[in-house]
C-alpha cells in the first residue's frame, strides 16, 4: 500500500521564495501547489485535494488576513499557517 504525500497549498506573491519553499517542503515529503495571490489560492482550494495551507500575510490585493478570513468560512477547511 502506497501512502499519498500530503498536499500543501502555498499562497505567496513572491515566486522566488515559492520555489525555495517548494524545494524544501518537497524534500520533507509534501506535494506542494503554489498560488501567487489570495484569490488564486481560494480558487485552487475550491478544487479540493489540499491537506494544509501556508499563507503569506503580506500580499497585494487580497492580503493574507483577508484570505484567511475567507478560508475559515469554508466548512472543513484544512489547517492554515500564516507566515510573514
C-alpha positions as CSV (number, residue, x, y, z in Angstrom):
1,X,0.0,0.0,0.0
2,X,1.4,3.4,-1.1
3,X,0.6,6.4,1.0
4,X,-0.2,9.7,-0.8
5,X,2.1,12.6,0.2
6,X,0.1,15.4,1.9
7,X,-0.6,18.3,-0.4
8,X,0.3,21.7,0.9
9,X,-1.1,24.9,-0.8
10,X,1.5,27.6,-0.6
11,X,0.0,31.1,-1.2
12,X,2.6,33.8,-1.7
13,X,3.1,36.5,-4.3
14,X,7.0,36.0,-4.3
15,X,7.8,33.4,-7.0
16,X,11.5,33.1,-5.9
17,X,10.5,32.3,-2.3
18,X,7.8,30.0,-3.5
19,X,10.4,27.9,-5.5
20,X,12.6,27.8,-2.4
21,X,9.8,26.7,-0.1
22,X,8.6,24.1,-2.6
23,X,12.0,22.6,-2.9
24,X,12.3,22.3,0.9
25,X,8.8,21.0,1.5
26,X,9.1,18.5,-1.3
27,X,12.2,17.1,0.4
28,X,10.2,16.9,3.6
29,X,7.6,14.7,1.9
30,X,4.9,17.2,0.8
31,X,3.4,17.7,-2.6
32,X,3.4,21.5,-3.0
33,X,0.9,23.6,-5.0
34,X,1.7,27.3,-5.4
35,X,-0.8,30.1,-5.8
36,X,0.5,33.6,-6.5
37,X,-2.3,35.5,-4.8
38,X,-5.1,35.1,-2.2
39,X,-7.7,34.9,-5.0
40,X,-5.7,32.2,-6.8
41,X,-5.3,30.3,-3.6
42,X,-9.0,30.4,-2.9
43,X,-9.7,29.2,-6.4
44,X,-7.3,26.3,-6.0
45,X,-8.6,25.4,-2.6
46,X,-12.1,25.1,-4.1
47,X,-10.8,22.4,-6.5
48,X,-10.1,20.1,-3.5
49,X,-7.3,17.8,-2.5
50,X,-5.5,20.3,-0.2
51,X,-4.4,19.0,3.2
52,X,-2.7,22.0,4.7
53,X,-2.2,25.7,3.7
54,X,0.8,28.0,4.2
55,X,-0.3,31.6,3.6
56,X,1.8,34.8,3.3
57,X,0.4,37.6,5.4
58,X,1.6,40.5,3.2
59,X,0.4,40.4,-0.4
60,X,-1.1,43.0,-2.7
61,X,-4.8,42.8,-3.3
62,X,-6.4,40.2,-1.1
63,X,-3.9,40.0,1.7
64,X,-3.2,37.1,4.0
65,X,-5.5,38.1,6.7
66,X,-8.4,38.6,4.3
67,X,-7.6,35.3,2.6
68,X,-7.5,33.6,6.0
69,X,-10.9,35.0,6.9
70,X,-12.4,33.6,3.7
71,X,-10.7,30.2,4.2
72,X,-12.1,30.0,7.8
73,X,-15.6,30.4,6.4
74,X,-15.3,27.2,4.3
75,X,-16.7,24.2,6.2
76,X,-14.0,21.6,6.7
77,X,-11.2,23.8,5.5
78,X,-7.7,22.5,6.0
79,X,-5.4,23.9,8.7
80,X,-3.6,27.1,7.9
81,X,-0.2,28.5,8.9
82,X,0.0,32.3,8.4
83,X,3.6,33.4,7.6
84,X,5.3,36.7,7.3
